Amino acid sequence: MNVYEGLNFPLQLKKTVVSVGAFDGVHVGHKTLIKRMKEVGTQYSCKTLLVTFHLPPRFVLNKQSEFKLLNTTEEKIAMLEEAGIEDLWVLPFTREFAELSYTRFVEEYLSGRAGVGHLVIGYDHSFGKGKGGVYDDLLKLSHELGFSVERFPALTIDGKIVGSSIIRELLLSGNIVQANLLLGYNYCLSGKVVRGNQIGKLIGFPTANLELRDPNKLIPSKGVYACLIGWKGNTFFGMSNIGIRPTIESNCLTIEANIFNFNREIYNDEITLRLVQKIRDEKKFGNLELLKKQLFIDKKVVEEILENQIS
């Protein structure tokens, strides 16, 4: 996949199959839309071009909100490449860029630079200042500029419309299983292992403390999770805790993982936690011995979940 960044697009494409959006999460709905783009591209021997943004418009325009990202830019690019997009154009979305009308965006960027021949948009997609570029507006403009528009229908799984907003809600409520179903993969947290307070090691459950690669990444609800842990191309079973560790009265949010059957020094190494299922909420115990007993119970539950996951 060719990746182009910035406002200028260096290629001179014609009759390209294009889609535009934040594509945060690159979930099952996004992948189904991309599959449709590839079908059209094959049918008419056209290249596929996806136009996205370094940061979603909502993140930039609502800076004071608690809005967080499902993917870092690097994760999104990797997933879009895996989905089979040929060309990716990553635009820097700013408040100035947000002032563009949908007509100017389509005329200058999609038609003038990307050479759109067929535009595929999501069922509820809109773009341009004031979200004016809805399907009917784009259809009218497409006749003037000589391209076709296709509105891709909503995808539903288990009665839920697949979308980034519902996935965020599921993650924040701790429903990792349902979130993963809509994503089509296990939600990931990646970053560097940093030194903690060594309490886990003291009670026989040493943990890798994760410093997130991107502070804008969404962190699911507090609790204990079954997870698959990636380190240097290897995958291990483990359990992670997201929370403030009330038993030791930390009051500082941390993400830490106990990697099963693992005894290596990995400070400053990069690891990835692929969350599989939340097994319980975070809880304050009367002392470290009670916490240790609970962790043995948690480990058995997690091992059973993960063995079923890969069987």
N, C-alpha and C positions, 0 to 999 in steps of 0.2 A: 504494500500500500504506500502510495506517495502522500506525504504530509506537507501541507503548505500553511505557513502562519503569517499573519499580518493582513493589512487591508488590500494589498495588491496580489492578484492571482497571476502567476507567470505563464500559464498555459493558454493556448488559443483553442478552446474546445467548441464543438458545434453539436447541437442536438443531444446534449448530455441529459442523462436521467439524474435528477437532483432531488434531494430532500434537505430541509432546513429544520434545526431544532437544537435544544440543549442536550438531548440524549443523555441526561443524567441517569446513571444506573445501567444503561445499555441493557434493559430488561427484555423479557420475552416479547412484549409488544413492539419494541424497537427492532428486534431481530426479525420479527415477522414482516415488518415494513421494509427492512433492508432486503429480505428475500424477494419481496415483490419488485423492488428496484432492480435487482439482478435479473429477474425474469424478463422485465421490460428491456433491459440492456441487451440481453441475449437475443430477444426477439427482433430488435431493430439494429443490432450490432453497434450499440452505443456504450460509452463509458459511464460508470456510476460515480457520482460526486456527492459527498455528504458535506453540508456546510453546518458547522457548529461553532461554539464559543468557548473561550478559555474559562469563563465563568458564566453560569446561567443568568439571563436578564434579571430574574427575580432576586438573585443574590446581590447584584450590583445596585438595583433600584430600591431595595429594602434593607439597607445596610444595618439598620438598628434592630432588625428582627433576629430571631433565633434560627434562621434558615441555614441549614448545613447541607453539604454535598454527599451524594451517594458514591461518587467516584472522584478521585483526583483526575487531573487532565491526563496524566500518564496512564492511569488505569483505563480511562475511557478510550484513549487512542489504541491501546493494546487490544481491547475488546472489539472495537470497530474493525480493526485489521483481521481479527479472528473471524468476524462475521462476513468478511469477503468484500468490503468496500474497496474500490480501486484507487480513488483519490479522496483525500480529506482536506478540507479547507477550514482552519481554525481561526476565527476572527476574534480580535480583542473587543469585547463588549464593554463600552464605557457609557457614561451619562450623555456624552456628546453623540455617540453612535445611536443611542436610544431616541434621539430627536429626529432620526430619519423617518420619513413617511414610508408606508409599505410600497407605494408606487416608485419612489426613488430607489428603495432597496432592490426591488425586482428589476427595474430598468438598468440601474448602474451595476449591481453586483451579480444577480442571477442571470440576466440576459446579456448585459454588456460584457461581463468578464467571464462568467462560467458557461455561457452558451447554452442555457437551459433549453431542452427540447421537450422534456416531459417532467413535470413537477409532481412529486408524491408528498402529500401532507397528511398529518394525523387528523383524526375525526374532529378534534376540538382545537386544532392549531390556528394560531393567528400571529402576525408579526407586524412590526412597524410601530411608529408612535401612536399611542392610544389603542394598540391592538386592532388596527383597522383592516389588516390583511386577512380577513376570513375567506372561506372558500368562495362565496359568491363574488366578492371583490376580485379575488385572484382569477376566477373564471372569466370575468369581463376583461381584465387586463391581459389575460393570456391570448384572447382573440386579437387584441391590438398588436401584441408583440410576437405572435406566431409560435406559441408553444401550447401544449396541452396540460391540463391539471387533473390529478386524480386524488380524491379524498379517501384515505384508507380507513376502513371501519374500526371501531373499538374492538379490542380483544378482551374476552372475559375468561376467567379461570375460577371455578368454584363460585360462580355468581358475582365475582368481583371484577370490575374493569381494571385491566393492568395499566398502571400509571405510576409515575415517580412519587406523587403525593401520597397515594394509598400505601406505597411501600415504606415511605418515611413514617407514616402513622403506625404501621405494623412493627417496625424496628423500635420505635420509641415506646411501644407498649410491651415489648419483649416477645412478640409473636414471630420469632425467627423462622420457624418452619414455614409459615404462610408467606412471609416476605421472600424467603428463598425460592418458593414455588413460583412467585410472580417474577422474580429476577431471572430464574433459570440457572442459578448457581448459588453457592454459599456466600453470604455477605462477608466481606473481607476488611480487616484492619491491619495496616502494614506500617512498619516503622523500625526504629533502632532500639536495641536493648540497652537500657541504662541501669545504673546501680540503684537498688532500693534499700530498704532498712534491714534486710536479712532475716525478718521474722519468719518468713516461710521456710527458710533453710533451718532455722532453729527448731521448728516443730516437724521437720521431715518432709516438707512440701516446698522445696525451693522454687521460686518463680522468676520468670523473665519479665521484667518491667518494660512495657512498651511506650516509647515516645513516638507519637504518631508522626508520619511523614508530612502530613498536611493538617494543620490545626482546624481547617474548615470542614474536615470529614465528619459525617454524622456518627455519633457514638450511641449505640442502642441503650436501652434502659439498664439500670443497675441490677446486677445479679450474677449468678454463676452459670457458665455456658459450657456445653460440650463443644469442642472445636478440633479441627485438624490444623496442625501447625507446620508451616513450611519454613525450612532453613537450608540454604545452600543446595537447593534442588531435591531435598529429602522431605518426606511428610511423616509427621509423628502424631500420635494420639495425645490429647491433652485436655485440660479444663482451664478456663479463664475466669477471672473475676473482674467485673467492671463496677467500680464504686469507691466509697470513701473509707473502707475498712473500719467500720464502727467499733469492732472489738478492741482495736488498739488506739481508738479515738484519733484517727489520722485527719479526717475532715478534708482531705485533699483527694480529688478524683484521680484514680489510677486505673490502668489497664494492665493486668498481670496474668501470666499464664504458667501453669505447672505442666511441664512436658514429661509425659510418662516414659519411663525406662531411658532416661537421658541424663548424662553426667558430663557436660562439656562447658567450658568457659566461653560464653558467647557475647560478652559485653561489647557494645558498639557494632555488633552484627545486625543485619536486616532480617526480620522474620515477618511472616504473614499469618494472622489468625483467621481461619475460615470458620465462621460461627455456624454450628449445625443446629443446636437446640438450646434454649434456656431451660435449666433444670430447677432453679429456685431463685427467689429474691435474695438480695443481700440481707444478712441478719447479724445482730449484735449478740455475741456469746458472753457468758459470765467470766470466762477465762480462756487462756490459750489451749488448755487441755480439752475443753468442750469443743472448741473450734477444730482441733485436730481430729477428734472423733467424728465430727460432721464431715470433714474432708475425706476421710476413709469411705464414708457412706456415699458421698458425692462421686468419688472416683469409680466405685462399682457401677453406679448409675450411668456415668459417662461412658465407661468401657462398653457396656451393653448397647448403648445408643450408637456408638461409633462402629462397633462390630456389625450391627444391623445395617448401618449406612453403607458399608463397603461390601457387604455380602451379596 
